[in-house]
């Protein structure tokens, strides 16, 4: 299972990455839109864990590019804000499969990634 994490908070992204790698997943961590697009140009992740509020770019642009390049890739959006808390993210990103808070325990995020990757 291939996972792409797009998270600009290095420590948070590294924690998620380490936990997922311990579960046998192949994980790439990038910190901004450009690095995510570069990765998606060369690789096809099963799941993308994408911070909704990126300091270095636009998360919806990453989601749109992933939808075009890898239509089967699913996106788990994470955020530490209340933006899109009404669930409207699912109307804006056709590849969105979940929307959770950044404080979600890494084991729960890993279980979600496993679940949605298997559901493809």
Rosetta blueprint (number, residue, H / E / L):
1 X L
2 X E
3 X E
4 X E
5 X E
6 X E
7 X L
8 X L
9 X L
10 X H
11 X H
12 X H
13 X H
14 X H
15 X H
16 X H
17 X H
18 X H
19 X H
20 X H
21 X H
22 X H
23 X L
24 X L
25 X L
26 X E
27 X E
28 X E
29 X E
30 X E
31 X L
32 X L
33 X H
34 X H
35 X H
36 X H
37 X H
38 X H
39 X H
40 X H
41 X H
42 X H
43 X L
44 X L
45 X L
46 X L
47 X E
48 X E
49 X E
50 X E
51 X E
52 X L
53 X L
54 X L
55 X L
56 X L
57 X L
58 X L
59 X H
60 X H
61 X H
62 X H
63 X H
64 X H
65 X H
66 X H
67 X H
68 X H
69 X H
70 X L
71 X L
72 X L
73 X L
74 X E
75 X E
76 X E
77 X E
78 X E
79 X E
80 X L
81 X L
82 X L
83 X L
84 X L
85 X L
86 X L
87 X L
88 X L
89 X H
90 X H
91 X H
92 X H
93 X L
94 X L
95 X L
96 X E
97 X E
98 X E
99 X E
100 X E
101 X E
102 X L
103 X L
104 X L
105 X L
106 X H
107 X H
108 X H
109 X H
110 X H
111 X H
112 X H
113 X H
114 X H
115 X H
116 X H
117 X H
118 X H
119 X L
120 X L
